[in-house]
Amino acid sequence: MEELDQEMLQYTIAGIIALIVCFVSTFYLLRRIGKDPRNILPVNFANRIRVPLLIFLCCLLAKVAIIARLFRFDYTYSIVGRLSTIGIILSVAWILIIFLKVFKVQMLRKYDVDTEDNLKARKVYTQFMILENIIIFIIVLLAVSIALMTFESIRSVGISLLTSAGIAGIIIGLAAQKAIGTLLAGIQIALTQPIRLEDVVIVEGEWGKIEEITLTYVVVRIWDKRRLVVPSTYFIENTFQNWTRQSADILGTVFLYTDYQIPVEKLREEQTRLLEATPFWDKQVNVIQVTDATEKTVEVRLLVSAKDSSTAWDLRVYLRENMLKYIQKNYPESLPKTRISIPTEKPLENS
């Protein structure tokens, strides 16, 4: 017994020393690799992986102790063995998730969504974000399943449940029909991409940008900073407007209502002058047309283009304000008015 205790003490000391040496050397190596920008690992990778790495090394050390039969009591082997197995499974899953996130960050470094022409970048970001969630869900599901299968009672329950898998599958399928449909819709969005991150959309009559896409829902950032949370199935089953599906450039309209006396050619000259003086215009479309005429006013439509919807809004406001100032200053008689004709009475003849 004393010989066994002595052997156990020696193994504990040697194991702790080996654990410290392995952890410190691995941590130091990862930090050195991360400091070189040419390597794939980021600078903070060592700090992110230190906890699962420490759990993995401790559980591996416990496995070695079990193989060497160093514990005194038999039930210790069962408890330590099961805990070390679960620890190894979960720590490996944790490390895989960290590696997946690092891989995603490194792959997305070459794509910048803040540039003006960011269509390809938003497409790649959307794919990686949704696929990352799917892979993490699969890793966690497999890790938890494998960990639970280490328990004999749960394994026997699982085997018995397989005999009634047909009926259970039908019941679960009916009960979780909406949830499964939502998950499949999220996967379909990742593959077909009817929407991408930062796409400008009109959903439920609201103008906003796609802020977040998950497997089950999509967050739309409304222009006034509200958030519209929409199920993923909405973008598969319903019609919506996507203003940046192929490109971000867009046409904008401004309507002016004036009197019949307005000189349209002068308005065209003023609009051209205003457009050439503002950075909002992309120098593509510059049109003025009289699109309607009523008994009181004429409708003048200003049609212009901009690089994206936000800039188009600013351009429309800019034109509307300055064209009104121009009409008020130069052609005030052409502002909308109501005409009333009052017949004059004939003077009475002297009898």
KOLRO-42702 format. One record per residue (C-alpha): residue in one letter; z, x negated, y. Coordinates in steps of 0.1 Angstrom, whole numbers, plus 5000, padded with zeros to 4 digits. Each point is the difference from the previous one (the first is absolute). Layout:
// KOLRO-42702
aZXY ...
***
This chain:
// KOLRO-42702
m500050005000 e500949725024 e496849834991 l498050315008 d501950045033 q499249645008 e496450064992 m499950315021 l501649825030 q497549724997 y497150244998 t501350205030 i500349685022 a496649884988 g498450345005 i501450035036 i498749655008 a496650084985 l499950335018 i500749845033 v497549724994 c497250244990 f500750245028 v500249745027 s497049804988 t497950324997 f501150135033 y499349665017 l496649984984 l499050355012 r501249925035 r498049685001 i496950184987 g500550285026 k500149755029 d496449904994 p497850265016 r497249914976 n501950134970 i500050364990 l503850055002 p501450115033 v502849815019 n502750254991 f499050054963 a502949794987 n502650215019 r498450324987 i500049894963 r503449834998 v502050314989 p497750104971 l499649634991 l503749964998 i500450314978 f497249884977 l501649654995 c503550154994 c498650244974 l498049724984 l503149794998 a501950294983 k497150034975 v500449634991 a503850054995 i499350294976 i497549804980 a502549714997 r502750254989 l502649885025 f501950325006 r503250074982 f499750384994 d497150184983 y499950295025 t499549745028 y496649924985 s498950365002 i501250055036 v498849675014 g496750024980 r499250345013 l500949935036 s498149675000 t496950174985 i500250275027 g500549745027 i497049804988 i497850315000 l501050125034 s500049665016 v496449934987 a498950345013 w501749915034 i498249665001 l496650174991 i500550245029 i500749725024 f496949814988 l498050315004 k501250045036 v499349645007 f496550034986 k499350305022 v501249825031 q497949694992 m496950214993 l500450205032 r500449705022 k496249975005 y499850365012 d501250105035 v500450375008 d500749935037 t496449895006 e497550245015 d497750004970 n502750064974 l498250244976 k500049764970 a503549895007 r501450355000 k498150074968 v501549704982 y503550085014 t499850354987 q498949904965 f502749734997 m502850225013 i499350294976 l499249774970 e503249805007 n502150324998 i498350104967 i500549654984 i503749995012 f500550354985 i498649884967 i502049684999 v503350195007 l499250274975 l499249744973 a503149795008 v502350304999 s498450134968 i500249664982 a503649965012 l501050344987 m498349944967 t502549724993 f502650284993 e499850134965 s501150355009 i497450045027 r497349854977 s500950264973 v499950285026 g496649885011 i498649994964 s501350364994 l498450125032 l496649864990 t499950264972 s499950285025 a497849815025 g497350274999 i502350285012 a501949785024 g496849875015 i498850355007 i503350105015 i500249695022 g496450035010 l500550355012 a503249935017 a498849685017 q496550135008 k500349965037 a501749664998 i497449864977 g497250155022 t501649835030 l500249664982 l496450034989 a498950095035 g501749695013 i498149794975 q496850185009 i500649925037 a500449634991 l496749994981 t497750235021 q501849955034 p499250315019 i502749875024 r501249655007 l502949855020 e499550055038 d497250254995 v499850255028 v500250354985 i500450365010 v502550174976 e501350355005 g498550005035 e502049685009 w498349675012 g501649694985 k499749684980 i500849934963 e503249805001 e501150004964 i498450094966 t502150034969 l499450144966 t501350345009 y499750055038 v498249875031 v501749955034 v497850085030 r501349865034 i499250265026 w499049895035 d503350115015 k502049794974 r500850284976 r499449954963 l498150244978 v500849964963 v497250144979 p499850014962 s497349784985 t498350304984 y499250135035 f497449735006 i498450084967 e500050385001 n499650085037 t497549935027 f501149765028 q498449795027 n499949624997 w498749845032 t499949654986 r498550054966 q497049775005 s500749865035 a502450055028 d497550065028 i499950365012 l498450225027 g502150175027 t499150305022 v501250115034 f499150345014 l499750075038 y499650345015 t498350005034 d498050225023 y496250034997 q499549775030 i501349694982 p497449714999 v499949904964 e498149685006 k502849885023 l502550074973 r498049794976 e500049715024 e503750035006 q500850024962 t497949684994 r501949825027 l503450114987 l499149904964 e498849665010 a503349945018 t502350084971 p500749814967 f500450334982 w496350054996 d498149824971 k496750025019 q498350224973 v499850365012 n499950135036 v498750355004 i500450295025 q498650344992 v500350355013 t501050194969 d500750355013 a499650225031 t502050315008 e499950245029 k502649795017 t499749644989 v497949754981 e501549794971 v499349635002 r500749804969 l500749625002 l499349834967 v501249644996 s501049764971 a502949774993 k501149764974 d502750224985 s501750345006 s502949875020 t497649825024 a497850315001 w502950215012 d500849765028 l496349995010 r499850385001 v503150025022 y498649725023 l496750175004 r501550355006 e502349885027 n497549795019 m497150254997 l502350265015 k500949775029 y496349925005 i499150375002 q502950095023 k499149715024 n496250035001 y499250354989 p502950235008 e497650295005 s499149964963 l503450084986 p500250334981 k500250305023 t499750374999 r497350155022 i500450345017 s497250165019 i501250235028 p497250215015 t500150025038 e500050345017 k497150095023 p501050055037 l500150365011 e497050105023 n500950145034 s499150355002 
***
